[in-house]
Amino acid sequence: KNNLQVISGLIQIQASKIKIPEVKEMLHESERYIESMSMVHQMLYKNENLRIISMQNYLNELCSKILESSMSNHIKHSIDIDDIDLKIDYAIPIGLMVSEMTTNSLKHAFDNKSGNIKISLKTASETKFIFSYHDDGKGLPEVLAKKGDKTLGLKLITMLADEIDGKMTIENKNGFYLQILFQASK
Protein backbone atom coordinates (compact mmCIF):
# COMPACT_ATOMS: atom_id res chain seq x y z
CA LYS A 1 0.00 0.00 0.00
CA ASN A 2 2.76 2.44 0.92
CA ASN A 3 4.68 1.64 -2.27
CA LEU A 4 1.55 2.34 -4.32
CA GLN A 5 1.10 5.68 -2.54
CA VAL A 6 4.71 6.62 -3.31
CA ILE A 7 4.24 5.73 -6.98
CA SER A 8 1.00 7.72 -7.07
CA GLY A 9 2.78 10.70 -5.52
CA LEU A 10 5.56 10.50 -8.11
CA ILE A 11 3.00 10.45 -10.92
CA GLN A 12 1.27 13.51 -9.41
CA ILE A 13 4.57 15.38 -9.35
CA GLN A 14 5.29 14.44 -12.98
CA ALA A 15 1.75 15.39 -14.08
CA SER A 16 2.12 18.83 -12.50
CA LYS A 17 5.17 19.48 -14.71
CA ILE A 18 3.55 18.36 -17.97
CA LYS A 19 2.04 20.97 -20.29
CA ILE A 20 0.64 18.63 -22.98
CA PRO A 21 -3.02 17.87 -22.02
CA GLU A 22 -3.07 14.36 -23.53
CA VAL A 23 0.06 13.29 -21.65
CA LYS A 24 -1.22 14.87 -18.45
CA GLU A 25 -4.49 12.92 -18.80
CA MET A 26 -2.58 9.67 -19.37
CA LEU A 27 -0.68 10.23 -16.13
CA HIS A 28 -3.94 10.96 -14.28
CA GLU A 29 -5.43 7.72 -15.66
CA SER A 30 -2.39 5.81 -14.38
CA GLU A 31 -2.87 7.45 -11.02
CA ARG A 32 -6.53 6.28 -10.95
CA TYR A 33 -5.47 2.68 -11.65
CA ILE A 34 -2.95 2.83 -8.82
CA GLU A 35 -5.59 4.35 -6.51
CA SER A 36 -7.92 1.47 -7.37
CA MET A 37 -5.28 -1.11 -6.41
CA SER A 38 -4.32 0.84 -3.30
CA MET A 39 -7.94 0.87 -2.17
CA VAL A 40 -8.00 -2.95 -2.28
CA HIS A 41 -4.95 -3.06 -0.02
CA GLN A 42 -6.51 -0.55 2.41
CA MET A 43 -9.60 -2.74 2.66
CA LEU A 44 -7.51 -5.87 3.15
CA TYR A 45 -5.77 -4.28 6.13
CA LYS A 46 -9.15 -3.56 7.73
CA ASN A 47 -10.33 -7.17 7.36
CA GLU A 48 -9.59 -10.11 9.60
CA ASN A 49 -9.10 -12.20 6.47
CA LEU A 50 -6.27 -10.64 4.48
CA ARG A 51 -7.20 -12.41 1.24
CA ILE A 52 -10.79 -11.34 0.50
CA ILE A 53 -12.54 -8.06 -0.28
CA SER A 54 -16.14 -7.01 0.22
CA MET A 55 -17.05 -6.10 -3.34
CA GLN A 56 -20.00 -4.04 -2.16
CA ASN A 57 -17.80 -1.73 -0.08
CA TYR A 58 -14.95 -1.67 -2.61
CA LEU A 59 -17.01 -0.78 -5.68
CA ASN A 60 -19.13 1.77 -3.81
CA GLU A 61 -16.02 3.55 -2.53
CA LEU A 62 -14.20 3.30 -5.87
CA CYS A 63 -17.09 4.76 -7.90
CA SER A 64 -17.67 7.55 -5.39
CA LYS A 65 -13.99 8.56 -5.57
CA ILE A 66 -13.92 8.51 -9.37
CA LEU A 67 -17.08 10.62 -9.64
CA GLU A 68 -15.91 13.05 -6.93
CA SER A 69 -12.54 13.57 -8.61
CA SER A 70 -14.18 14.16 -11.99
CA MET A 71 -16.56 16.78 -10.54
CA SER A 72 -19.29 15.38 -12.82
CA ASN A 73 -22.23 16.12 -10.58
CA HIS A 74 -24.62 15.64 -13.52
CA ILE A 75 -23.79 11.92 -13.68
CA LYS A 76 -25.55 9.59 -11.26
CA HIS A 77 -24.40 6.10 -10.42
CA SER A 78 -26.15 3.15 -8.89
CA ILE A 79 -24.49 0.05 -7.61
CA ASP A 80 -26.32 -3.22 -7.08
CA ILE A 81 -23.90 -5.68 -5.51
CA ASP A 82 -24.87 -8.89 -3.75
CA ASP A 83 -23.08 -9.62 -0.49
CA ILE A 84 -20.03 -11.00 -2.29
CA ASP A 85 -16.50 -11.30 -0.96
CA LEU A 86 -13.88 -12.11 -3.57
CA LYS A 87 -10.20 -12.87 -3.45
CA ILE A 88 -7.82 -10.07 -4.37
CA ASP A 89 -7.06 -11.85 -7.69
CA TYR A 90 -10.64 -11.06 -8.77
CA ALA A 91 -11.23 -7.79 -6.90
CA ILE A 92 -8.35 -5.89 -8.51
CA PRO A 93 -9.21 -6.72 -12.16
CA ILE A 94 -12.89 -5.88 -11.56
CA GLY A 95 -11.92 -2.62 -9.86
CA LEU A 96 -9.60 -1.70 -12.74
CA MET A 97 -12.38 -2.44 -15.24
CA VAL A 98 -14.83 -0.28 -13.29
CA SER A 99 -12.25 2.50 -13.16
CA GLU A 100 -11.59 2.30 -16.92
CA MET A 101 -15.24 2.13 -17.93
CA THR A 102 -16.39 4.85 -15.56
CA THR A 103 -13.62 7.17 -16.71
CA ASN A 104 -14.47 6.46 -20.35
CA SER A 105 -18.17 7.05 -19.72
CA LEU A 106 -17.43 10.38 -18.06
CA LYS A 107 -15.17 11.44 -20.94
CA HIS A 108 -17.10 10.17 -23.96
CA ALA A 109 -20.64 8.99 -23.25
CA PHE A 110 -22.60 11.98 -22.10
CA ASP A 111 -21.31 15.13 -23.87
CA ASN A 112 -21.70 17.19 -20.68
CA LYS A 113 -25.33 16.09 -20.35
CA SER A 114 -26.79 14.24 -17.42
CA GLY A 115 -26.58 10.48 -17.42
CA ASN A 116 -26.58 7.31 -15.40
CA ILE A 117 -24.04 4.59 -14.73
CA LYS A 118 -25.21 1.26 -13.31
CA ILE A 119 -22.85 -1.35 -11.92
CA SER A 120 -23.98 -4.78 -10.83
CA LEU A 121 -22.32 -7.86 -9.40
CA LYS A 122 -24.66 -10.77 -8.79
CA THR A 123 -24.30 -14.34 -7.64
CA ALA A 124 -25.37 -16.76 -10.39
CA SER A 125 -24.50 -19.87 -8.37
CA GLU A 126 -22.21 -20.69 -5.46
CA THR A 127 -19.08 -20.05 -7.53
CA LYS A 128 -20.40 -18.19 -10.61
CA PHE A 129 -20.91 -14.46 -10.77
CA ILE A 130 -22.27 -11.93 -13.26
CA PHE A 131 -20.65 -8.51 -13.41
CA SER A 132 -22.34 -5.85 -15.53
CA TYR A 133 -21.72 -2.22 -16.36
CA HIS A 134 -24.15 0.03 -18.19
CA ASP A 135 -24.18 3.71 -19.03
CA ASP A 136 -27.10 5.36 -20.80
CA GLY A 137 -24.86 7.56 -22.94
CA LYS A 138 -24.10 7.44 -26.67
CA GLY A 139 -22.84 3.87 -26.72
CA LEU A 140 -19.90 2.66 -28.75
CA PRO A 141 -19.25 4.40 -32.04
CA GLU A 142 -20.77 2.37 -34.92
CA VAL A 143 -17.33 1.64 -36.37
CA LEU A 144 -16.22 -0.07 -33.16
CA ALA A 145 -19.52 -1.85 -32.64
CA LYS A 146 -19.60 -3.26 -36.22
CA LYS A 147 -15.96 -4.09 -36.86
CA GLY A 148 -15.09 -5.21 -33.37
CA ASP A 149 -12.03 -2.96 -33.38
CA LYS A 150 -10.77 -2.25 -29.92
CA THR A 151 -9.54 0.97 -28.44
CA LEU A 152 -6.82 0.86 -25.82
CA GLY A 153 -9.53 0.95 -23.13
CA LEU A 154 -11.43 -2.00 -24.65
CA LYS A 155 -8.17 -3.93 -24.99
CA LEU A 156 -7.47 -3.32 -21.30
CA ILE A 157 -10.97 -4.43 -20.30
CA THR A 158 -10.65 -7.57 -22.46
CA MET A 159 -7.27 -8.36 -20.92
CA LEU A 160 -8.69 -7.92 -17.39
CA ALA A 161 -11.72 -10.10 -18.20
CA ASP A 162 -9.33 -12.77 -19.51
CA GLU A 163 -7.35 -12.49 -16.27
CA ILE A 164 -10.42 -13.69 -14.32
CA ASP A 165 -11.34 -16.21 -17.07
CA GLY A 166 -14.51 -14.27 -17.74
CA LYS A 167 -16.85 -14.62 -20.70
CA MET A 168 -17.45 -11.04 -21.87
CA THR A 169 -20.31 -9.53 -23.86
CA ILE A 170 -20.28 -5.91 -25.06
CA GLU A 171 -23.13 -4.24 -26.90
CA ASN A 172 -24.90 -0.98 -27.58
CA LYS A 173 -28.02 -1.33 -25.46
CA ASN A 174 -29.43 2.15 -24.76
CA GLY A 175 -25.80 3.17 -24.25
CA PHE A 176 -22.72 1.08 -23.50
CA TYR A 177 -23.39 -2.31 -21.91
CA LEU A 178 -20.85 -4.87 -20.76
CA GLN A 179 -21.43 -8.18 -19.00
CA ILE A 180 -18.88 -10.68 -17.73
CA LEU A 181 -19.74 -14.13 -16.46
CA PHE A 182 -16.93 -15.60 -14.37
CA GLN A 183 -16.28 -18.33 -11.84
CA ALA A 184 -14.42 -17.79 -8.59
CA SER A 185 -14.07 -19.54 -5.28
CA LYS A 186 -15.01 -17.27 -2.38
N, C-alpha and C positions, 0 to 999 in steps of 0.2 A: 504494500500500500504506500509506504513512504517513498519507495523508488518511483512509483507511478506519479506521485505528487511532485517529485523533483523533475521528472521528465515533462510533466504538464507545465511546471513553472518555467522550464527552459524554452518550451514552445511559446509560451506567452511573451517571454522576453524577445525571442526572435520575431514574433508576429508584430510586436510594437515597433520594430525597426524597419519592417517591410512597407514599401510604398505602393507596390503593385497589388490592386484589389484581389485578383484571382489567386495569387500566391498567399496573400493574407488569409483568404477564405479557406484555402487548403490547410493551412496551419491550424485554423480554428476548428475545422472538421477533425483533424488529428487529435486535437485537444479534447473534443467531445467523445471520441472513441476511448481515449485514455480515462476520461472521467467515468464513462460507463463501466469499464473494467475496475476502476478504483472503488466504485460504489459497491460492486459485488464483494470486494475484499472487506470493506467497512461492515457490510451486513454479516459476513462470515465471522468477524471478530465479535459481533454482538450475540451470535448464536452459541448454544452449547455444543451443537454439532458443527464442526468446522468444515463440513463437506457439502452442505446443502443450503439452498437459498429459498426463501419464501418469494415466489414469483409475483404474488400479489403486491407485496411491499416494494419489491425491486422495481417492477414496471411502473407502478404508480409514482414512485419517487423519481425515476428516470424521466418519464414523460413530463412531469411537473417541472423539473430542472431545464429540460430542453425548451419547453414553451416559455418559461420565465426568461431564459437567456435570450430568446429570440424577440421578446417583447411583442409577440403576435397575439394581442388580447382579443382579436376578432376570430381566432381559431379556438374551437372547443374540442376537448377530447373526452372520450369515455373509455373506461377500461373495465372489462368483464372477465375476471380471472377466477377460476375455481381455486379452492384451497389446495394449491399445488406447490410442493417443495421439490426442487430439482437440484441435481449435482451441478457443481460449478462448470463442468464440461458442457452442459446444456444451457445454463443461465447466461454465460458470457456471450455465446453466439447469438442467442435470442435478443439479448440486450443490445448488441451491436447492430443487429438487423433493425430493431425498433429505432435506434438512434439514426441510422442511415435513412430509413423510410420517412420518419418524422421530419428530419431535416430537409429531405427532398420535397416532401409535401409542402412544407412551409415556404420553400424557395420557388417551386414550380406549379403547384396544383391550384392555387387559389387566386392568383393575380390581385393580391391585396384586398380580396373580398372575404366575407366571412365564410367559414367552412367547418367541417367536423372531421375528426379522426377517431376511429373506433379500433380498439385493440382487444383481442380476445384470446384466452388460453383455456381450453376446456379439456376435461378428461373424457376420452373416448372409451377406454377400458382401463384396467388396472395399470397397464404399462404403455398405453397409446394415448397420444395427446394431439389436439388440433390447435395450432396457432393461426390466428388470422389478423390481418391488418387491412383497414379500409379507410380511404379518404373520399369525400364526396366532391372532389375537385374535377379538373379537366380530364383526368385519366392519362394513360400513356399516349404519346403522339402516335398517330396511325402508322407511321413508318415502322416504329418499334413494335407495335402490336402485331402488324401483318408479317413482317420479315423475321421477327424473333431476334433482331439485333439487340445487343446488350450494351448499355452504357456502363461506365465504370461502377456506378452504384448498383446496377442490376447484376453485374459480375460478382461484386462483393457479396450481395445477398445470396446469390446462387452458391458461391463458395461456402458461406456460413451455413446454408441449408444442408449442403453436402457434408459438412463437418458433423452435423447431428444425424446424418443418414435420413434426412427428411425428404418426403415426396412433395414437391412444390408445384403450385398452380398459380399463375398470374393472369389476370384478365381485366379488361375495362368493364366495370359493372357499376354504373352510376359513379364513376370515378375510378381510382386505382384500387384493385383488390388483389390480395395475396393470401394464400392459405398453404400451410405446411403441416402435413401429417407426419409425426415421428414417434418413435418408440424409445422409452427411457426407463430404466429402473429408478425408483424413488430413493 
